[in-house]
Amino acid sequence: MNRWLVRNGIFATADENRPLIQGWMAVEGTRIAKIGEGEPPAEWLESVSETLDGRDLLFLPGLVNTHGHAAMSLLRGYADDLALQDWLQNHMWPMEAKFNGDDVYWGSALAAAEMIKSGTTTFLDMYDHMNRVGEVVEASGMRAVLTRGMIGMVPEDVQKAKLNDAVTFAKEWHGAADGRITVMMCPHAPYTCPPDFIVKVVEAAHELDLPLHTHMSETRFEVEQNVRDYGVRPPEHLDRLGFFSRPALVAHAVHLTDEEIALLAERKVAVSHNPVSNLKLASGVARVPQLLAAGVTVGLGTDSVASNNNLDLFEEIRLAALLHKGVTGDPTVIPAAEALRLGTVNGARALGLDGVAGVLRPGMKADFIAVSTSNTRFVPRTDMISHLVYAASGADVKHVWADGRQLLRNGELLTLDEERIRHEAQARFERLRG
Protein backbone atom coordinates (compact mmCIF):
# COMPACT_ATOMS: atom_id res chain seq x y z
CA MET A 1 0.00 0.00 0.00
CA ASN A 2 1.44 3.36 -1.04
CA ARG A 3 2.27 5.65 1.89
CA TRP A 4 3.32 9.27 1.43
CA LEU A 5 3.17 12.48 3.41
CA VAL A 6 2.93 16.24 3.29
CA ARG A 7 5.40 18.26 5.39
CA ASN A 8 5.46 21.96 6.29
CA GLY A 9 1.77 22.39 5.52
CA ILE A 10 -1.09 24.37 6.99
CA PHE A 11 -4.25 22.27 7.22
CA ALA A 12 -7.74 23.80 7.47
CA THR A 13 -9.35 20.56 8.61
CA ALA A 14 -13.06 21.57 8.76
CA ASP A 15 -12.98 19.72 12.09
CA GLU A 16 -14.56 21.86 14.83
CA ASN A 17 -12.20 20.36 17.43
CA ARG A 18 -8.97 21.03 15.48
CA PRO A 19 -9.82 23.61 12.80
CA LEU A 20 -6.25 24.59 11.86
CA ILE A 21 -3.08 22.50 12.13
CA GLN A 22 0.41 23.54 11.09
CA GLY A 23 2.47 20.45 10.48
CA TRP A 24 2.17 17.25 8.48
CA MET A 25 -0.28 14.70 7.11
CA ALA A 26 0.33 11.12 6.03
CA VAL A 27 -1.71 9.29 3.38
CA GLU A 28 -1.89 5.51 3.21
CA GLY A 29 -3.58 4.10 0.12
CA THR A 30 -6.94 5.84 -0.22
CA ARG A 31 -7.12 7.23 3.33
CA ILE A 32 -5.58 9.80 5.64
CA ALA A 33 -3.40 7.85 8.07
CA LYS A 34 -2.18 10.55 10.43
CA ILE A 35 -2.16 14.30 10.85
CA GLY A 36 -0.03 16.12 13.37
CA GLU A 37 1.66 19.34 14.34
CA GLY A 38 5.29 20.27 13.75
CA GLU A 39 7.60 17.76 12.10
CA PRO A 40 6.60 14.14 11.40
CA PRO A 41 8.25 11.51 13.63
CA ALA A 42 11.27 9.70 12.21
CA GLU A 43 9.36 6.43 11.79
CA TRP A 44 6.93 8.14 9.41
CA LEU A 45 9.70 9.77 7.41
CA GLU A 46 11.43 6.42 7.02
CA SER A 47 8.31 4.51 5.95
CA VAL A 48 6.97 6.76 3.17
CA SER A 49 7.63 6.47 -0.55
CA GLU A 50 7.21 10.17 -1.29
CA THR A 51 7.19 13.50 0.56
CA LEU A 52 5.51 16.68 -0.62
CA ASP A 53 6.78 20.01 0.68
CA GLY A 54 3.66 21.91 1.70
CA ARG A 55 5.38 25.25 2.05
CA ASP A 56 3.23 28.09 0.61
CA LEU A 57 0.27 25.73 0.40
CA LEU A 58 -2.91 25.62 2.45
CA PHE A 59 -4.56 22.19 2.54
CA LEU A 60 -8.27 21.62 3.10
CA PRO A 61 -10.85 18.93 2.42
CA GLY A 62 -12.01 18.61 -1.15
CA LEU A 63 -15.09 20.77 -1.63
CA VAL A 64 -18.49 19.06 -1.84
CA ASN A 65 -21.11 20.26 -4.33
CA THR A 66 -24.47 18.95 -3.12
CA HIS A 67 -26.67 19.82 -6.10
CA GLY A 68 -26.15 20.21 -9.81
CA HIS A 69 -26.82 19.13 -13.36
CA ALA A 70 -23.37 18.62 -14.85
CA ALA A 71 -24.36 18.09 -18.48
CA MET A 72 -26.04 21.51 -18.54
CA SER A 73 -22.52 22.95 -18.74
CA LEU A 74 -23.23 22.82 -22.48
CA LEU A 75 -25.84 25.57 -21.94
CA ARG A 76 -23.64 28.06 -20.09
CA GLY A 77 -24.75 31.56 -21.06
CA TYR A 78 -27.45 30.27 -23.40
CA ALA A 79 -30.39 31.95 -21.62
CA ASP A 80 -29.67 34.41 -18.83
CA ASP A 81 -31.59 37.00 -16.78
CA LEU A 82 -34.96 35.23 -16.92
CA ALA A 83 -37.50 34.07 -14.33
CA LEU A 84 -37.22 30.39 -13.42
CA GLN A 85 -40.38 29.12 -15.13
CA ASP A 86 -39.67 31.08 -18.33
CA TRP A 87 -36.03 29.96 -18.24
CA LEU A 88 -37.00 26.30 -17.78
CA GLN A 89 -40.03 25.92 -20.00
CA ASN A 90 -39.07 28.17 -22.90
CA HIS A 91 -35.31 27.77 -23.04
CA MET A 92 -33.78 24.93 -21.00
CA TRP A 93 -36.25 22.10 -21.50
CA PRO A 94 -36.55 22.55 -25.30
CA MET A 95 -32.76 22.42 -25.64
CA GLU A 96 -32.39 19.54 -23.19
CA ALA A 97 -34.94 17.53 -25.17
CA LYS A 98 -32.29 17.36 -27.91
CA PHE A 99 -29.60 15.93 -25.60
CA ASN A 100 -28.29 12.46 -26.36
CA GLY A 101 -25.85 10.33 -24.41
CA ASP A 102 -22.80 11.89 -26.04
CA ASP A 103 -24.01 15.38 -25.19
CA VAL A 104 -24.41 14.33 -21.58
CA TYR A 105 -20.96 12.74 -21.54
CA TRP A 106 -19.09 15.77 -22.87
CA GLY A 107 -21.17 18.28 -20.90
CA SER A 108 -20.43 16.29 -17.74
CA ALA A 109 -16.75 16.02 -18.64
CA LEU A 110 -16.63 19.81 -19.05
CA ALA A 111 -18.19 20.16 -15.60
CA ALA A 112 -15.83 17.61 -14.04
CA ALA A 113 -12.79 19.42 -15.44
CA GLU A 114 -14.04 22.74 -14.07
CA MET A 115 -14.87 21.27 -10.68
CA ILE A 116 -11.50 19.58 -10.23
CA LYS A 117 -9.61 22.71 -11.26
CA SER A 118 -11.55 24.79 -8.72
CA GLY A 119 -11.21 22.32 -5.84
CA THR A 120 -14.38 20.21 -5.85
CA THR A 121 -13.73 16.50 -5.32
CA THR A 122 -17.32 15.33 -4.67
CA PHE A 123 -20.53 16.32 -6.42
CA LEU A 124 -24.17 15.32 -6.71
CA ASP A 125 -25.63 15.13 -10.18
CA MET A 126 -29.28 14.93 -11.18
CA TYR A 127 -29.87 14.24 -14.86
CA ASP A 128 -30.63 11.69 -17.61
CA HIS A 129 -28.28 9.24 -19.40
CA MET A 130 -26.69 8.76 -16.00
CA ASN A 131 -24.53 5.86 -17.12
CA ARG A 132 -22.60 8.38 -19.26
CA VAL A 133 -22.15 10.61 -16.20
CA GLY A 134 -20.91 7.54 -14.34
CA GLU A 135 -18.32 6.99 -17.08
CA VAL A 136 -17.05 10.54 -16.58
CA VAL A 137 -16.81 10.08 -12.81
CA GLU A 138 -15.00 6.78 -13.25
CA ALA A 139 -12.42 8.32 -15.59
CA SER A 140 -12.00 11.57 -13.66
CA GLY A 141 -11.25 9.99 -10.28
CA MET A 142 -13.84 12.16 -8.53
CA ARG A 143 -16.37 11.04 -5.95
CA ALA A 144 -20.04 11.49 -6.91
CA VAL A 145 -23.61 10.86 -5.86
CA LEU A 146 -25.60 10.25 -9.04
CA THR A 147 -29.36 10.52 -9.39
CA ARG A 148 -31.51 9.82 -12.42
CA GLY A 149 -33.84 12.84 -12.31
CA MET A 150 -37.41 11.97 -13.25
CA ILE A 151 -40.08 14.42 -14.41
CA GLY A 152 -43.35 12.59 -13.87
CA MET A 153 -45.90 14.71 -15.77
CA VAL A 154 -45.89 12.18 -18.61
CA PRO A 155 -48.01 9.20 -19.67
CA GLU A 156 -47.97 6.23 -17.33
CA ASP A 157 -45.88 4.06 -19.66
CA VAL A 158 -43.21 6.80 -19.82
CA GLN A 159 -43.29 7.13 -16.02
CA LYS A 160 -42.74 3.38 -15.73
CA ALA A 161 -39.85 3.47 -18.21
CA LYS A 162 -38.16 6.31 -16.31
CA LEU A 163 -38.52 4.56 -12.98
CA ASN A 164 -37.23 1.29 -14.42
CA ASP A 165 -34.27 3.18 -15.87
CA ALA A 166 -33.54 4.75 -12.47
CA VAL A 167 -33.76 1.39 -10.68
CA THR A 168 -31.51 -0.32 -13.24
CA PHE A 169 -28.99 2.50 -12.98
CA ALA A 170 -29.00 2.25 -9.18
CA LYS A 171 -28.42 -1.50 -9.23
CA GLU A 172 -25.57 -1.22 -11.72
CA TRP A 173 -23.79 1.87 -10.40
CA HIS A 174 -24.29 2.11 -6.63
CA GLY A 175 -20.84 1.40 -5.20
CA ALA A 176 -19.13 1.55 -8.61
CA ALA A 177 -15.71 3.09 -9.34
CA ASP A 178 -14.19 1.47 -6.24
CA GLY A 179 -17.01 2.88 -4.12
CA ARG A 180 -16.58 6.47 -5.35
CA ILE A 181 -20.05 6.43 -6.92
CA THR A 182 -23.20 6.16 -4.82
CA VAL A 183 -26.79 6.61 -5.96
CA MET A 184 -29.95 8.37 -4.80
CA MET A 185 -33.49 8.07 -6.17
CA CYS A 186 -34.85 11.32 -7.52
CA PRO A 187 -38.27 12.57 -8.58
CA HIS A 188 -37.51 15.97 -10.11
CA ALA A 189 -39.85 18.09 -7.95
CA PRO A 190 -43.34 18.02 -6.41
CA TYR A 191 -44.60 20.38 -9.13
CA THR A 192 -43.30 18.15 -11.96
CA CYS A 193 -44.31 14.79 -10.49
CA PRO A 194 -47.83 13.56 -9.64
CA PRO A 195 -48.24 12.30 -6.07
CA ASP A 196 -48.68 8.66 -7.06
CA PHE A 197 -45.43 8.77 -9.03
CA ILE A 198 -43.52 10.19 -6.06
CA VAL A 199 -44.94 7.37 -3.92
CA LYS A 200 -43.61 4.82 -6.44
CA VAL A 201 -40.15 6.40 -6.31
CA VAL A 202 -40.22 6.32 -2.50
CA GLU A 203 -41.20 2.64 -2.60
CA ALA A 204 -38.29 1.92 -4.94
CA ALA A 205 -35.92 3.78 -2.62
CA HIS A 206 -37.07 1.60 0.28
CA GLU A 207 -36.59 -1.57 -1.76
CA LEU A 208 -33.11 -0.49 -2.84
CA ASP A 209 -32.23 1.01 0.56
CA LEU A 210 -31.23 4.31 -1.05
CA PRO A 211 -31.65 7.98 -0.06
CA LEU A 212 -33.90 10.41 -1.93
CA HIS A 213 -33.27 13.78 -3.57
CA THR A 214 -35.55 16.39 -5.13
CA HIS A 215 -36.03 20.10 -5.77
CA MET A 216 -38.32 21.71 -3.18
CA SER A 217 -39.76 25.18 -2.46
CA GLU A 218 -37.38 26.94 -4.84
CA THR A 219 -39.83 29.71 -5.82
CA ARG A 220 -42.97 31.31 -4.44
CA PHE A 221 -44.75 30.31 -7.67
CA GLU A 222 -43.92 26.65 -7.04
CA VAL A 223 -45.17 26.82 -3.44
CA GLU A 224 -48.41 28.54 -4.47
CA GLN A 225 -48.97 26.01 -7.24
CA ASN A 226 -48.50 23.15 -4.78
CA VAL A 227 -51.17 24.67 -2.52
CA ARG A 228 -53.55 25.08 -5.49
CA ASP A 229 -52.97 21.53 -6.74
CA TYR A 230 -52.72 19.59 -3.49
CA GLY A 231 -53.99 21.84 -0.71
CA VAL A 232 -50.66 22.00 1.17
CA ARG A 233 -47.19 23.47 0.78
CA PRO A 234 -44.35 21.27 -0.59
CA PRO A 235 -42.75 20.07 2.69
CA GLU A 236 -46.04 18.81 4.13
CA HIS A 237 -46.97 17.38 0.73
CA LEU A 238 -43.73 15.38 0.51
CA ASP A 239 -44.04 14.29 4.12
CA ARG A 240 -47.55 12.94 3.49
CA LEU A 241 -46.21 10.99 0.50
CA GLY A 242 -43.58 9.33 2.67
CA PHE A 243 -40.66 11.11 1.04
CA PHE A 244 -39.07 11.89 4.38
CA SER A 245 -39.35 8.27 5.52
CA ARG A 246 -36.01 7.76 3.77
CA PRO A 247 -32.80 9.76 4.30
CA ALA A 248 -33.54 12.77 2.11
CA LEU A 249 -31.81 15.79 0.61
CA VAL A 250 -33.83 18.68 -0.83
CA ALA A 251 -32.36 21.30 -3.12
CA HIS A 252 -33.02 25.04 -2.60
CA ALA A 253 -35.66 25.07 0.19
CA VAL A 254 -35.85 28.85 -0.21
CA HIS A 255 -39.43 29.47 0.89
CA LEU A 256 -39.93 27.80 4.26
CA THR A 257 -42.00 28.67 7.31
CA ASP A 258 -40.81 28.13 10.88
CA GLU A 259 -43.03 25.05 11.06
CA GLU A 260 -41.51 23.64 7.87
CA ILE A 261 -37.98 24.16 9.20
CA ALA A 262 -39.00 22.28 12.34
CA LEU A 263 -40.43 19.48 10.19
CA LEU A 264 -37.19 19.12 8.21
CA ALA A 265 -35.20 19.03 11.45
CA GLU A 266 -37.51 16.42 12.96
CA ARG A 267 -37.33 14.22 9.83
CA LYS A 268 -33.55 14.76 9.56
CA VAL A 269 -33.87 16.12 6.02
CA ALA A 270 -30.73 17.79 4.64
CA VAL A 271 -30.80 20.94 2.50
CA SER A 272 -28.63 21.95 -0.45
CA HIS A 273 -28.26 25.73 -0.34
CA ASN A 274 -27.62 27.19 -3.82
CA PRO A 275 -27.06 30.92 -3.17
CA VAL A 276 -25.72 32.03 -6.57
CA SER A 277 -28.37 30.23 -8.63
CA ASN A 278 -31.17 31.36 -6.32
CA LEU A 279 -30.04 34.97 -6.63
CA LYS A 280 -29.53 34.86 -10.40
CA LEU A 281 -33.01 33.43 -10.98
CA ALA A 282 -34.47 35.79 -8.34
CA SER A 283 -35.85 32.80 -6.47
CA GLY A 284 -35.02 34.34 -3.11
CA VAL A 285 -32.73 33.68 -0.15
CA ALA A 286 -33.01 30.49 1.86
CA ARG A 287 -33.32 30.84 5.64
CA VAL A 288 -30.00 29.14 6.30
CA PRO A 289 -29.28 30.60 9.77
CA GLN A 290 -32.67 29.37 10.97
CA LEU A 291 -32.12 25.95 9.36
CA LEU A 292 -28.75 25.59 11.03
CA ALA A 293 -30.12 26.76 14.39
CA ALA A 294 -32.81 24.09 14.13
CA GLY A 295 -30.19 21.40 13.56
CA VAL A 296 -30.78 20.87 9.84
CA THR A 297 -27.70 19.74 7.89
CA VAL A 298 -27.06 22.37 5.20
CA GLY A 299 -24.57 21.88 2.38
CA LEU A 300 -23.80 24.04 -0.63
CA GLY A 301 -24.56 23.53 -4.30
CA THR A 302 -23.92 25.41 -7.50
CA ASP A 303 -26.91 24.10 -9.43
CA SER A 304 -26.04 23.99 -13.14
CA VAL A 305 -23.81 26.50 -14.89
CA ALA A 306 -26.84 27.41 -16.99
CA SER A 307 -28.10 29.23 -13.90
CA ASN A 308 -24.88 30.08 -12.09
CA ASN A 309 -22.71 30.36 -14.47
CA ASN A 310 -19.72 28.52 -13.00
CA LEU A 311 -18.88 25.63 -10.70
CA ASP A 312 -16.51 27.46 -8.36
CA LEU A 313 -17.72 26.36 -4.93
CA PHE A 314 -15.50 28.97 -3.28
CA GLU A 315 -18.02 31.52 -4.57
CA GLU A 316 -20.86 29.68 -2.86
CA ILE A 317 -18.89 29.48 0.39
CA ARG A 318 -18.12 33.18 0.37
CA LEU A 319 -21.66 34.17 -0.60
CA ALA A 320 -23.13 31.92 2.09
CA ALA A 321 -21.04 33.83 4.64
CA LEU A 322 -21.89 37.28 3.24
CA LEU A 323 -25.47 37.00 2.02
CA HIS A 324 -27.01 36.02 5.32
CA LYS A 325 -25.19 38.77 7.18
CA GLY A 326 -26.79 41.28 4.83
CA VAL A 327 -30.25 39.72 4.99
CA THR A 328 -30.34 39.37 8.78
CA GLY A 329 -28.39 42.51 9.70
CA ASP A 330 -26.25 40.35 11.95
CA PRO A 331 -22.50 40.28 11.06
CA THR A 332 -21.95 37.28 13.34
CA VAL A 333 -24.23 35.00 11.30
CA ILE A 334 -22.39 32.17 9.50
CA PRO A 335 -18.80 33.05 10.39
CA ALA A 336 -15.98 31.97 8.12
CA ALA A 337 -15.30 28.61 9.78
CA GLU A 338 -18.97 27.64 9.54
CA ALA A 339 -19.16 28.72 5.89
CA LEU A 340 -16.18 26.48 5.15
CA ARG A 341 -17.92 23.58 6.87
CA LEU A 342 -21.00 24.15 4.68
CA GLY A 343 -18.82 23.49 1.64
CA THR A 344 -16.98 20.51 3.10
CA VAL A 345 -18.06 18.37 6.07
CA ASN A 346 -21.72 19.49 6.01
CA GLY A 347 -21.91 18.75 2.29
CA ALA A 348 -20.49 15.28 2.81
CA ARG A 349 -23.00 14.64 5.60
CA ALA A 350 -25.86 15.84 3.37
CA LEU A 351 -24.80 13.33 0.71
CA GLY A 352 -24.62 10.43 3.14
CA LEU A 353 -20.82 10.53 3.11
CA ASP A 354 -20.34 11.40 6.78
CA GLY A 355 -17.26 9.55 7.94
CA VAL A 356 -16.02 9.27 4.36
CA ALA A 357 -15.18 12.77 3.11
CA GLY A 358 -15.39 16.45 3.99
CA VAL A 359 -12.87 16.66 6.83
CA LEU A 360 -9.14 16.09 7.27
CA ARG A 361 -8.94 13.45 9.97
CA PRO A 362 -7.26 10.03 10.29
CA GLY A 363 -9.41 7.31 8.78
CA MET A 364 -11.17 9.60 6.32
CA LYS A 365 -10.78 9.17 2.59
CA ALA A 366 -7.86 11.17 1.19
CA ASP A 367 -10.01 13.71 -0.65
CA PHE A 368 -8.20 17.01 -0.23
CA ILE A 369 -6.91 20.03 -2.10
CA ALA A 370 -3.99 22.42 -1.83
CA VAL A 371 -4.48 26.15 -2.34
CA SER A 372 -1.50 28.32 -3.18
CA THR A 373 -0.84 31.02 -0.58
CA SER A 374 1.95 32.66 -2.55
CA ASN A 375 -0.26 35.48 -3.80
CA THR A 376 -1.48 38.81 -2.45
CA ARG A 377 -4.84 37.42 -1.28
CA PHE A 378 -3.15 35.49 1.55
CA VAL A 379 -1.03 38.39 2.86
CA PRO A 380 -0.70 39.20 5.69
CA ARG A 381 -0.95 35.73 7.19
CA THR A 382 -3.51 36.46 9.85
CA ASP A 383 -6.55 34.16 9.85
CA MET A 384 -6.07 31.57 7.11
CA ILE A 385 -9.63 30.25 7.35
CA SER A 386 -10.90 33.79 6.89
CA HIS A 387 -8.65 34.12 3.84
CA LEU A 388 -10.06 30.89 2.37
CA VAL A 389 -13.63 32.10 2.74
CA TYR A 390 -13.43 35.84 2.07
CA ALA A 391 -10.41 36.14 -0.27
CA ALA A 392 -9.64 32.89 -2.09
CA SER A 393 -11.17 31.54 -5.29
CA GLY A 394 -11.04 28.34 -7.26
CA ALA A 395 -8.25 29.88 -9.33
CA ASP A 396 -5.97 29.50 -6.28
CA VAL A 397 -6.28 25.70 -6.30
CA LYS A 398 -2.94 24.12 -7.21
CA HIS A 399 -3.28 20.41 -6.39
CA VAL A 400 -6.25 18.05 -5.94
CA TRP A 401 -6.47 14.47 -4.64
CA ALA A 402 -9.49 12.15 -4.37
CA ASP A 403 -9.45 8.67 -2.90
CA GLY A 404 -5.69 9.11 -2.46
CA ARG A 405 -5.10 9.70 -6.18
CA GLN A 406 -3.84 13.02 -7.52
CA LEU A 407 -6.23 14.54 -10.06
CA LEU A 408 -4.61 17.97 -10.46
CA ARG A 409 -0.92 18.85 -10.25
CA ASN A 410 0.24 22.46 -10.47
CA GLY A 411 -3.09 23.40 -12.06
CA GLU A 412 -2.88 20.70 -14.75
CA LEU A 413 -5.48 17.94 -15.00
CA LEU A 414 -4.02 14.44 -14.72
CA THR A 415 -7.08 12.28 -15.41
CA LEU A 416 -8.98 14.25 -18.07
CA ASP A 417 -7.93 15.67 -21.44
CA GLU A 418 -8.93 19.31 -21.01
CA GLU A 419 -8.14 20.37 -24.58
CA ARG A 420 -10.28 17.63 -26.08
CA ILE A 421 -13.10 18.28 -23.60
CA ARG A 422 -13.24 21.96 -24.58
CA HIS A 423 -13.30 21.05 -28.27
CA GLU A 424 -15.96 18.35 -27.94
CA ALA A 425 -18.17 20.46 -25.65
CA GLN A 426 -18.18 23.34 -28.14
CA ALA A 427 -19.02 20.94 -30.97
CA ARG A 428 -21.89 19.42 -28.96
CA PHE A 429 -23.34 22.87 -28.27
CA GLU A 430 -23.16 23.79 -31.95
CA ARG A 431 -25.10 20.60 -32.75
CA LEU A 432 -27.76 21.39 -30.14
CA ARG A 433 -28.15 24.97 -31.35
CA GLY A 434 -28.64 23.65 -34.85
PyMOL commands that set and color helices and strands:
alter all, ss='L'
color gray80, all
select helices_A, chain A and resi 42-47+70-75+84-96+101-117+130-140+156-173+195-208+220-230+234-240+243-245+258-267+275-280+288-293+305-307+313-328+336-342+345-350+376-378+384-390+394-396+418-433
alter helices_A, ss='H'
color red, helices_A
select strands_A, chain A and resi 3-12+20-28+31-37+50-53+57-61+63-65+120-127+143-150+181-187+212-216+248-252+270-273+298-300+368-372+397-402+405-409+412-413
alter strands_A, ss='S'
color yellow, strands_A
deselect
rebuild
show_as cartoon
